[in-house]
């Protein structure tokens, strides 16, 4: 790809956290929600599932756009692997509460799939970021208040690192951005595989 091009990043995700991460890094991504029905995608493990969903989101949006050499589409998806189970967003408050009863004082691995595709060259690159999350031994009252707030109902694994749930995460092993929903170092590496300089996405 032409290294003199100022690239545009299309984020195939409705996640405000991902958009905020990019914005803080100098990238004002254009958001297009794929509308993919995640429940229809099956995989044997967390790694394969989050990558398949990220790939599907990116390709769905790419198929809707006209060929433009300046556009790169990014799809992301996160899931939590806990006790050998794969958790996306909880179905309801009861499920979120049950998860936290199990998670407190223990650890899980947050997997975030990243898929990048170019509309013109057809080049694609993908990878999964993995971060180990150690949860605090929170009380029943804290869990009830957190679930009642609603935040854990909208995120993979029923917790956040950049919101109210951040106080309930004692430490992590790996990239914190990956837990929030997007690993910037991993994105930079994927873009490099495609011949797209990361700094050419800076537009603020």
N, C-alpha and C positions, 0 to 999 in steps of 0.2 A: 504493500500500500504506500501511497505517497506520504512521506513524512511531513510535508508542508501543509497537509490538510488539517483544518480545525474540525475535529470530530464532534458529533452529537451522540449522546448516550440516551437510548430509550430504555427505561426501566420497566420491565414487564411484571410489575408488582404493585399492589395497592398499599404496601407497608409504608407508613409515614416514617418509621424508624430507619428503614433503608434509605429513603430519600434524604432524611436529615443527615445521615452519615456521609452521603455523597456531597451534600451541600456544604457541610463543615469542611470537607476536603477540597472545596473549590469547584465542584462539579454540579451544575444545575441540570439534573436529569429531567427528561420529559417522561412523564408517567403514562403508560397505557396498560390498563388492566386486561389480562388475557381472558378472564372468565372461564378458565379451565375448571372442570369438575374434578377436584383432587381425589374424590372418593372412588373414581373409576380407575385410578392408577394403582397397580399392585406391584410389590417387589419383595424379595426375600429378606432384605435387611435395611437398616436405616440409611446406610451409604447409598445403596442402589435406588432407594425410594426418593430421597431428596434430590439426587442427581437427575432421575427420570422426570420429576416434576419441574425442576428448573429448566431442563431441556425442552419440555413440552410448552412451558410458558413462553420461552424465548422464540421458539419456532412458530408458535401460534401468532404472535405479534408480528414477526418478520414476514409471515405470509400475507399480512394485511397491508404491508407498506410497499410503495413504489421503490424501485432500485435507486439508491442514492449513495454515492461513494463516501459521504460524510457520516452515515448512520451506522452505529453499532448497537445491537440489542442485547441487553443483559437480563437473564432470568435467574431468579434465586428461590430457594425453598429450604425451610429449616424443619428438622424433627429432633426430638429428644430420644435417645436410647437409654432406657432405664430397666434394670433387671431383665434384660433380654427382650424387652418389649419396645415397640416403636410408637412414640406419641407425637401426634400433631397437635392441633388445637383441641381443647376439650369440647365435648358435645354440649355440656351444660354445667351449671354451678356445682351440682352434686359430684360430677366426675372430677372437676378441678379440685374439690375438697378432698376426695379420696386419693388423688394423686399426691397432694401435699402431705397428707397423713403418712404416705409411704416415703416420700422424698426427704422429709426433714431429717437432718443429721446424716444424710448419705450423699452419694454423688451419682451423676449421670454424664453422658457424653452428648453434647449438642452438635449435630451435623448440619452444615449448610451447603447445599449444592449450588454451584455457580456455572452457568452456561452462557457463553458469549458467541454471537454470530454476526458476520458482516453481510449486509444485503447485496453488495456488488461482487466481492471476491468469492463469497460462499464459504470462506474460511470459518471454522468453528473451533472453540477450545472450551474445555470444561474440567472442573475439579471439585473436590469436596473439602471444606474446612472442618476440622474436628477440634472441639474444645471441651475439656473436662470441667464440669461445674460441681462445686462442693456446696451443698445447701446447709443453711443454718438449722439448728434444732429449734424451730419455731414452735410457739405454743398453739393450743387449740384456738384461743381467742385471736391470735394473730392471723391464723389461717382463715378463720371465719370473716374477719374484717377485710382481709385481702380479697377473698372471693366475692364478698358483698360489694366491694368497690367496682368489680367488673373487669379489671385489667387482665387477670389471668385467663379470661374466657376468649380472648382474641389473639392469643400467641401460642406458638408451639411449645409444648412442655408445661404450659400453664404458669409461666413465670417470665419476668423481664429482668434485664440487667440495668437498663437505662430509665427505669421508672420506679414505682413504689416497691417492686419486687427486688430492687437492687440491695436493699437492707437485709434480705433473706438469703443472699448468696455470700458465703464467707470468703471464698476465693475461687479462682479459676486457673486452669493450666492451658495456656494457648492464647489466641487472639481474642480480646474482648469484643471487637467488632463482629466477629463471626457469631458470637452469641446474640448480639443485637440484630443480626440478620444479613451481614455482608462483610466479608474480609477484604479490606482495601489492598493489603499486600498480595493476596491471592489474585484479586482482580488485575492488579498491575502485571503479575506474571502471565496471566492468561492473555492479556492484551499484547504482551511482548511476543507470545507464541504466534500471534496473528500479524505481527509487524506493525501494530498500532502503539505509538508512544503514549504512555499513560498521561504525560504532561500535556498532550494535545487535547485532552478532555477538559482541562481546566478552562472555565469560562466565567469565573467570577473572582 
